[in-house]
Amino acid sequence: MAQQQSAQRSPAPGRTVLTGARIARPSGVVERGRITVEDGRIGDVLSRDLDVEEAAAAGPVVDLTGHLVVPGFVDMHVHGGGGGSFSSADPEECMTAVETHRRHGTTSLLASTVTGELTDLARQAAVLAELVQQGELAGIHFEGPFISAHRCGAHQPELLRDPDPADVRKLLDAAHGSASMLTLAPELPGGLESVRLLADAGVIAAVGHTDSDYDATRRAVDAGATVATHLFNAMPALGHRAPGPVAALLEDERITVELINDGTHLHPAVLQLAFREAGAGRVAFITDAMGAAGMSDGMYPLGPMRVEVKDGVARISEGPTAGSIAGSTLTLDRAFRRAVTVDGLTVEQAVEALSATPARLLGIDDRTGSLQTGKDADLVVLDAAYEVAGVMRRGEWVVRPAGA
């Protein structure tokens, strides 16, 4: 009788069921589970496959046997990709970067700017704010110009300035409520006042490109800083007599540390040390990617500078900072793959660092960052080698897996 009833039932409209895959749920990875996607959101996430009756009413079924499904990645520090840069103030170029990272599994990202004149940054922010309002970006991250000339890395030294709270306010105003994070060196004049201003405005104050010492960094955290911009990079090294910002940022439970897991920025032992100290709940893997992400070697712009990419590593090509590493060409699918195949992290730890932790920090974990009922259907399908086989964003396939 049950079989006869099921034959008469019709699939629910706008409904897709993903079956047979390993699924990374907040409680752990389940074998041969299923996910129901309906109207762009996650319906059921179950630790069992379809039975005959359920299959008849399920709607389109995508068999993902042999694959792993993880939440869409969240990148809170990325400058561009696919030849496009978020510093261009060109909406089409910005979308080229967004779409490049989406194809690699990043379903939510902050657009990061590079040090420039305040008027140029304000113009870029206006364009990016429109993309935030359209739902294409999760927010804007200003990296510079309020950073240390001693640790400027791939930022143009002559454009740097102290973090005058009035100038910080100008950038926030230019972003029309879309600013999510601003990186600064808190030891500079106006640094602590600017940290407090950002915290009061609900914008993440990130410590980075800093020459700060241990005590000054602790004061910045007490003032409201909550993120370490690409920990270890562009800051004094950890010393046994001068622990510097690294120790202060790693030890404090209020700080989320960004790590660039590309095998170039950090030695695996250093990454593992940071991960053990902070734990997955305080680590956000980022790309810090510039326009060459997803592209071949060659010459690329990074804000007002020129960058040469050779063997996948980006470096400033000329000027006083020539030779400095200039962001990365990383995509977060590669960061995930490296985490579980080289760094020895579990799938659950990698998922937390690539999705759950940054989503929570950005305040978007009510709709993304984990595979749970009611959240946006943002997910990545990985094959047995952890290569991208499918990407879904808000229920729409960006990369369609075989058989879908």
GIWOKA-V35433 format. One record per helix or strand of 2 or more residues. SS is the DSSP state (alpha for helix, beta for strand). FROM is the first residue (numbers start at 1). LEN is the number of residues. Records with the same first field share a line. If there is no record, write none. Layout:
SS=FROM-LEN, FROM-LEN
This chain:
alpha=2-7, 52-6, 91-13, 118-16, 149-3, 157-3, 165-10, 191-11, 214-10, 244-8, 268-11, 280-3, 332-10, 347-16
beta=15-11, 28-11, 41-6, 60-4, 68-4, 73-6, 80-2, 84-2, 106-7, 139-5, 179-6, 204-4, 227-2, 256-5, 283-4, 298-5, 305-6, 313-4, 379-4, 388-6, 396-4
